[in-house]
């Protein structure tokens, strides 16, 4: 299911990128970053599910924090890609 979601989101992102006025190289940077960020967000979702399923409060809090950090990192990847693409 995850691979299907990744492929579907990649196809959607490629179609959106095709409509933009960016160069092919810039569009590739953004597409790659979006796929990478999407993967990171799926990993963050998995960490949240682990946190929900553990009975250890400290472990749950640590997993939630790791999930939040991973989501923030995914956002940073997208931001960095957009900035890089704008400068190409």
C-alpha positions as CSV (number, residue, x, y, z in Angstrom):
1,X,0.0,0.0,0.0
2,X,2.8,2.4,0.8
3,X,4.5,1.8,-2.5
4,X,1.2,2.5,-4.3
5,X,0.8,5.7,-2.3
6,X,4.3,6.8,-3.2
7,X,3.8,6.0,-6.9
8,X,0.5,7.8,-6.9
9,X,1.9,10.9,-5.2
10,X,4.9,10.9,-7.5
11,X,2.6,10.8,-10.5
12,X,0.5,13.6,-9.1
13,X,3.6,15.7,-8.3
14,X,5.0,15.1,-11.8
15,X,1.8,16.3,-13.4
16,X,1.8,19.5,-11.3
17,X,5.4,20.1,-12.0
18,X,4.8,19.8,-15.7
19,X,2.5,22.8,-15.5
20,X,5.1,25.0,-13.9
21,X,7.4,27.3,-15.7
22,X,10.5,25.9,-14.1
23,X,13.3,24.3,-16.0
24,X,13.4,20.5,-16.3
25,X,16.3,20.4,-13.9
26,X,14.5,22.5,-11.3
27,X,11.4,20.5,-11.7
28,X,13.5,17.3,-11.1
29,X,14.9,18.8,-7.9
30,X,11.4,19.6,-6.6
31,X,10.0,16.2,-7.6
32,X,12.9,14.3,-5.9
33,X,12.5,16.4,-2.8
34,X,8.8,15.9,-2.7
35,X,9.2,12.1,-3.0
36,X,11.8,12.1,-0.3
37,X,9.7,14.3,2.0
38,X,6.7,12.1,1.4
39,X,8.7,9.0,2.4
40,X,9.9,10.8,5.5
41,X,6.3,11.7,6.4
42,X,5.2,8.1,6.0
43,X,8.1,7.1,8.4
44,X,6.8,9.7,10.8
45,X,3.3,8.2,10.6
46,X,4.8,4.8,11.4
47,X,6.5,6.3,14.4
48,X,3.2,7.8,15.6
49,X,1.5,4.4,15.3
50,X,4.3,2.8,17.3
51,X,3.9,5.5,20.0
52,X,0.1,4.9,20.1
53,X,0.7,1.1,20.5
54,X,3.3,1.2,23.3
55,X,2.4,1.0,26.9
56,X,5.6,2.7,28.0
57,X,4.9,6.4,28.5
58,X,8.6,7.5,28.1
59,X,9.0,5.4,24.9
60,X,5.7,6.8,23.6
61,X,6.9,10.4,24.2
62,X,10.2,9.7,22.6
63,X,8.6,8.2,19.5
64,X,6.2,11.1,19.2
65,X,9.1,13.5,19.4
66,X,11.0,11.5,16.8
67,X,7.9,11.6,14.6
68,X,7.6,15.4,15.0
69,X,11.3,15.9,14.2
70,X,11.0,13.7,11.0
71,X,8.0,15.8,9.9
72,X,9.9,19.0,10.4
73,X,12.8,17.5,8.5
74,X,10.5,16.6,5.6
75,X,9.3,20.2,5.6
76,X,12.8,21.5,5.5
77,X,13.6,19.2,2.5
78,X,10.7,20.7,0.6
79,X,11.7,24.2,1.5
80,X,15.4,23.6,0.5
81,X,14.3,22.1,-2.8
82,X,12.1,25.0,-3.6
83,X,14.9,27.5,-2.8
84,X,17.3,25.5,-4.9
85,X,14.9,25.3,-7.8
86,X,14.2,29.0,-7.7
87,X,18.0,29.7,-8.0
88,X,18.4,27.4,-11.0
